[in-house]
Amino acid sequence: MIPSLRLPDKLRKDFQAIRGEVYRGDFTPLLSGLSPNGISCIGDIVSRYCIQLQESAMLLVIDGKTRRTSRIDEDPLVRMAVERGYRVRRVVNPPGGITYEAIEVVCSAIENRVNSLILVEGEEDMLALPAIACTRPGGLVIYGIPGIGATLVKVNLLVSREAQTRFLELRPGI
């Protein structure tokens, strides 16, 4: 059993609230020169768009699934990331939760400003929370919203503190 934090059912609706501008389709033209403090891309489809940017200080987090059911072939994305010098890490992260290891790996990649690809066994959806909490003001966190598009969260001190506070709402789980 891997120690993790879980989202209480009563807070699910609030956590699902969109916290940034929403875009459908290719959002990468919007990102040119926007983020000197790094870009974190959470989700398979979002990460596929982001890797095309060739920006520095980029974090990609994928679980190899879209809409939680259909598997997509992650090999081309992984191969592209490796060819571009990304550090590849694997973590286990349960649906609706966040493992302590996943928090450490996400935050370490952001803080060390090393291009990284994190392959998640389980589900990556909740990992936008530590990405937002650990991103320096001026950075971007982009995450997919199934059936809607992607949201771009421009991190500032207030946004980062809100994410950090949200960790206090999570409960220990297994």
FENGIUR-V557518 format. One record per residue. N is the residue number from 1. OMEGA is omega in radians with two decimals (* if undefined). NEAR is the number of other C-alpha atoms within 12 Angstrom. Layout:
BEGIN
N,OMEGA,NEAR + N,OMEGA,NEAR
END
This chain:
BEGIN
1,-3.11,9 + 2,3.12,19 + 3,-3.14,19 + 4,3.01,26 + 5,-3.11,30 + 6,3.09,30 + 7,3.08,30 + 8,-3.10,20 + 9,-3.09,15 + 10,-3.12,13 + 11,-3.07,17 + 12,-3.10,17 + 13,3.13,11 + 14,3.13,14 + 15,-3.14,25 + 16,3.13,22 + 17,-3.11,13 + 18,-3.03,22 + 19,3.14,26 + 20,3.10,22 + 21,-3.12,22 + 22,3.13,24 + 23,3.04,25 + 24,3.11,21 + 25,-3.05,19 + 26,-3.13,21 + 27,-3.00,27 + 28,3.10,27 + 29,3.14,14 + 30,-2.97,21 + 31,-3.05,28 + 32,3.09,18 + 33,-3.08,18 + 34,-2.93,22 + 35,3.08,28 + 36,-3.12,22 + 37,2.99,28 + 38,3.11,41 + 39,3.05,49 + 40,-3.10,56 + 41,-3.06,49 + 42,-3.14,47 + 43,-3.04,43 + 44,-3.09,42 + 45,3.09,36 + 46,-3.13,40 + 47,3.09,43 + 48,3.07,37 + 49,-3.03,30 + 50,-3.07,43 + 51,3.10,38 + 52,-3.09,24 + 53,-3.09,30 + 54,3.09,26 + 55,3.05,30 + 56,-3.14,29 + 57,-3.10,34 + 58,3.06,42 + 59,3.05,53 + 60,3.14,55 + 61,-3.10,58 + 62,3.03,49 + 63,3.10,41 + 64,-3.13,33 + 65,2.95,28 + 66,-3.13,26 + 67,3.02,21 + 68,-3.11,22 + 69,-3.03,12 + 70,3.09,12 + 71,2.99,15 + 72,-3.11,19 + 73,-3.11,17 + 74,-3.05,26 + 75,-3.14,18 + 76,3.12,16 + 77,3.12,32 + 78,3.14,30 + 79,3.12,18 + 80,-3.14,23 + 81,3.13,33 + 82,3.13,20 + 83,-3.13,17 + 84,3.05,22 + 85,3.10,19 + 86,3.00,29 + 87,-3.11,29 + 88,3.11,28 + 89,3.07,29 + 90,3.05,24 + 91,3.02,28 + 92,3.12,31 + 93,-3.06,37 + 94,3.03,29 + 95,3.10,23 + 96,-3.11,30 + 97,3.11,37 + 98,3.08,39 + 99,3.10,37 + 100,3.09,25 + 101,3.14,25 + 102,3.09,37 + 103,-3.12,35 + 104,-3.10,26 + 105,3.13,34 + 106,-3.08,48 + 107,3.11,29 + 108,3.12,25 + 109,-3.14,33 + 110,-3.09,37 + 111,-3.12,28 + 112,3.09,22 + 113,3.11,26 + 114,3.07,29 + 115,-3.04,34 + 116,3.00,40 + 117,3.11,42 + 118,3.10,48 + 119,-3.06,36 + 120,2.97,35 + 121,-3.04,22 + 122,-3.09,28 + 123,-3.07,32 + 124,-2.98,43 + 125,-3.08,39 + 126,-3.08,41 + 127,2.98,49 + 128,-3.11,48 + 129,3.09,44 + 130,3.10,41 + 131,3.13,47 + 132,-3.12,46 + 133,-3.05,37 + 134,-3.11,40 + 135,3.09,43 + 136,3.04,31 + 137,-3.09,26 + 138,3.10,24 + 139,3.12,36 + 140,2.96,41 + 141,-3.11,50 + 142,3.10,48 + 143,-3.10,46 + 144,3.04,46 + 145,-3.05,32 + 146,3.10,23 + 147,-3.10,14 + 148,-3.09,15 + 149,3.13,24 + 150,3.06,33 + 151,3.13,33 + 152,-3.14,34 + 153,3.06,38 + 154,-3.02,33 + 155,2.96,34 + 156,-3.07,22 + 157,-3.14,18 + 158,-3.14,18 + 159,3.13,28 + 160,3.13,29 + 161,3.10,21 + 162,3.12,21 + 163,3.12,29 + 164,3.12,22 + 165,3.14,16 + 166,3.07,26 + 167,3.14,33 + 168,3.13,16 + 169,3.11,22 + 170,-3.11,26 + 171,3.08,21 + 172,3.13,19 + 173,3.11,20 + 174,*,19
END
